[in-house]
Amino acid sequence: MAKKRGKTSSAKRTGSGILAEEKKIELELEEVGQREDSIEKEERRLEEDTKKVVEIEREIKKEVSGRPLTRFSLKDINKGIIGAFIGVVAHFGFVYGREIAERITVARASLLFICSYILIAILMYETGYREIKEKRILIFFPRRATLIYLTSIAVVIAIFMLFDMVDLSNVVGFYKQVGVTSMLASLGAGTADLFGRH
């Protein structure tokens, strides 16, 4: 009888050992299942990220690739007019700028400043070379055009100072000189902005 009890208790131990082993295996299977779920989530996230990267690459290629001209349009005429203005004004601005400044009135010099600003705005926004998303200063003035215009005026003044062409005893004459040259500076600054992309 003692032998039977020993066998029964050892069978119970073996049976409980098997149950414990089965529970352990079940827990491990659950952990593996959870890991697989997290791996699947990570794979889905990576697939979405890959799709986003591919879409961004397409957009970049579209923006960077050159587009050949296909038709003649009003923009082409605008570009020709701008090129002609640059050539003519560059010649007269440097060669005859001081002489022209002596012959014009302050009102005409002021008008040249205004025309220079308008010219930069036309170069930047109406010729169609670049698409610009713009913020405004004081509701009316486009920020980019205004900053480029002020930079071009500052460069004109710096060049006059560099070549010792500033006569501060005649402030009105200096104002007129800057006004005459501002047209050329605006053309140069606007054109540099147009072609800066390429």
C-alpha positions as CSV (number, residue, x, y, z in Angstrom):
1,M,0.0,0.0,0.0
2,A,2.8,2.3,0.8
3,K,4.1,1.7,-2.7
4,K,0.7,2.7,-4.3
5,R,0.7,5.9,-2.3
6,G,4.2,6.7,-3.4
7,K,3.2,6.1,-7.0
8,T,0.1,8.2,-6.7
9,S,1.9,11.1,-5.1
10,S,4.6,11.0,-7.7
11,A,2.0,10.9,-10.5
12,K,0.3,13.9,-8.9
13,R,3.6,15.7,-8.9
14,T,4.3,14.7,-12.5
15,G,0.8,15.8,-13.5
16,S,1.1,19.2,-11.7
17,G,4.6,19.6,-13.2
18,I,3.1,19.1,-16.7
19,L,0.3,21.6,-15.9
20,A,2.9,24.1,-14.7
21,E,5.0,23.6,-17.8
22,E,1.9,24.0,-20.0
23,K,1.0,27.3,-18.2
24,K,4.6,28.5,-18.7
25,I,4.4,27.6,-22.4
26,E,1.1,29.4,-22.7
27,L,2.5,32.5,-21.1
28,E,5.5,32.4,-23.4
29,L,3.1,32.1,-26.4
30,E,1.1,35.1,-25.2
31,E,4.4,37.1,-24.9
32,V,5.4,36.0,-28.4
33,G,1.9,37.0,-29.7
34,Q,2.2,40.4,-28.0
35,R,5.7,40.9,-29.6
36,E,4.3,39.9,-33.0
37,D,1.5,42.5,-32.6
38,S,4.0,45.2,-31.7
39,I,6.2,44.2,-34.6
40,E,3.3,44.3,-37.0
41,K,2.4,47.8,-35.7
42,E,6.0,48.9,-36.2
43,E,6.0,47.5,-39.7
44,R,2.8,49.3,-40.5
45,R,4.3,52.6,-39.2
46,L,7.4,52.0,-41.3
47,E,5.3,51.4,-44.4
48,E,3.4,54.7,-43.8
49,D,6.7,56.5,-43.3
50,T,8.1,55.0,-46.5
51,K,5.1,56.1,-48.4
52,K,5.5,59.6,-47.0
53,V,9.2,59.7,-48.0
54,V,8.4,58.5,-51.5
55,E,5.7,61.2,-51.8
56,I,8.2,63.9,-50.6
57,E,10.8,62.6,-53.1
58,R,8.2,63.0,-55.9
59,E,7.4,66.5,-54.9
60,I,11.1,67.5,-54.7
61,K,11.7,66.0,-58.1
62,K,8.8,67.9,-59.5
63,E,10.0,71.2,-58.0
64,V,13.6,70.7,-59.0
65,S,13.1,69.5,-62.6
66,G,13.3,72.1,-65.3
67,R,10.3,72.6,-67.5
68,P,10.9,73.4,-71.1
69,L,9.2,76.4,-72.7
70,T,6.2,75.2,-74.8
71,R,4.3,78.3,-75.8
72,F,4.9,82.0,-76.3
73,S,3.0,84.1,-73.8
74,L,2.6,87.5,-72.2
75,K,5.2,86.4,-69.6
76,D,7.8,86.1,-72.4
77,I,7.1,89.7,-73.5
78,N,7.4,90.8,-69.9
79,K,10.8,89.1,-69.7
80,G,12.0,90.8,-72.9
81,I,10.9,94.2,-71.6
82,I,12.7,93.6,-68.3
83,G,15.9,92.6,-70.1
84,A,15.8,95.7,-72.3
85,F,15.3,97.9,-69.3
86,I,18.2,96.3,-67.5
87,G,20.5,96.9,-70.5
88,V,19.5,100.5,-71.1
89,V,19.3,101.6,-67.5
90,A,22.6,100.0,-66.6
91,H,24.4,101.9,-69.3
92,F,22.8,105.3,-68.5
93,G,22.9,104.7,-64.8
94,F,26.6,104.3,-64.6
95,V,27.7,106.6,-67.4
96,Y,25.3,109.5,-67.0
97,G,23.9,109.0,-63.5
98,R,25.5,112.0,-61.9
99,E,24.7,114.3,-64.9
100,I,21.1,113.1,-64.9
101,A,20.8,113.7,-61.2
102,E,21.9,117.3,-61.6
103,R,19.2,118.0,-64.2
104,I,16.2,116.5,-62.5
105,T,14.0,117.9,-59.7
106,V,13.5,116.5,-56.3
107,A,10.0,115.5,-57.2
108,R,11.2,113.5,-60.2
109,A,13.9,111.8,-58.0
110,S,11.1,110.9,-55.6
111,L,9.1,109.5,-58.5
112,L,12.1,107.4,-59.4
113,F,12.3,105.9,-55.9
114,I,8.6,105.0,-56.2
115,C,9.1,103.6,-59.7
116,S,12.0,101.5,-58.5
117,Y,9.9,99.9,-55.8
118,I,7.1,99.2,-58.2
119,L,9.6,97.7,-60.6
120,I,10.9,95.3,-58.0
121,A,7.4,94.3,-57.2
122,I,6.6,93.7,-60.9
123,L,9.8,91.7,-61.3
124,M,9.1,89.5,-58.4
125,Y,5.3,89.0,-58.6
126,E,4.2,89.6,-62.2
127,T,6.8,88.0,-64.5
128,G,6.0,84.5,-63.4
129,Y,9.5,83.3,-62.9
130,R,8.8,82.2,-59.3
131,E,5.8,81.5,-57.2
132,I,6.1,83.5,-54.0
133,K,3.9,83.2,-50.9
134,E,4.0,86.7,-49.4
135,K,3.5,88.3,-46.1
136,R,2.7,92.0,-46.0
137,I,4.1,95.0,-44.1
138,L,1.5,97.6,-43.0
139,I,-1.2,95.6,-44.9
140,F,-0.1,97.0,-48.4
141,F,3.6,96.5,-48.9
142,P,4.9,93.0,-49.7
143,R,7.6,92.1,-47.2
144,R,10.0,90.4,-49.6
145,A,9.9,93.2,-52.2
146,T,10.3,95.9,-49.5
147,L,13.4,94.2,-48.0
148,I,15.0,93.7,-51.4
149,Y,14.2,97.3,-52.3
150,L,15.7,98.7,-49.0
151,T,18.8,96.5,-49.5
152,S,19.3,97.8,-53.1
153,I,19.1,101.4,-51.8
154,A,21.6,100.6,-49.1
155,V,23.9,99.1,-51.6
156,V,23.6,102.2,-53.8
157,I,24.6,104.4,-50.9
158,A,27.4,102.1,-49.9
159,I,28.8,102.2,-53.5
160,F,28.6,106.0,-53.6
161,M,30.6,106.1,-50.3
162,L,33.0,103.5,-51.6
163,F,33.8,105.6,-54.7
164,D,33.8,108.8,-52.7
165,M,30.9,110.2,-54.6
166,V,29.0,111.4,-51.5
167,D,28.8,115.2,-51.1
168,L,27.0,115.7,-47.7
169,S,27.1,119.4,-48.1
170,N,24.6,118.9,-51.0
171,V,22.1,116.5,-49.5
172,V,19.5,117.2,-52.2
173,G,22.0,116.4,-54.9
174,F,22.9,113.2,-53.2
175,Y,19.2,112.3,-52.8
176,K,18.8,112.8,-56.6
177,Q,21.8,110.7,-57.4
178,V,20.5,107.8,-55.3
179,G,17.1,108.3,-56.9
180,V,18.5,108.0,-60.4
181,T,20.6,105.0,-59.5
182,S,17.9,103.3,-57.5
183,M,16.2,102.2,-60.8
184,L,19.3,100.3,-61.8
185,A,19.8,98.9,-58.4
186,S,16.1,97.7,-58.3
187,L,16.5,96.1,-61.7
188,G,19.6,94.3,-60.6
189,A,18.2,93.2,-57.2
190,G,14.9,92.0,-58.8
191,T,16.7,90.1,-61.5
192,A,19.1,88.5,-59.1
193,D,16.0,87.4,-57.1
194,L,14.4,86.0,-60.2
195,F,17.5,84.0,-61.3
196,G,18.6,83.1,-57.8
197,R,16.7,79.8,-57.9
198,H,18.8,78.5,-60.8
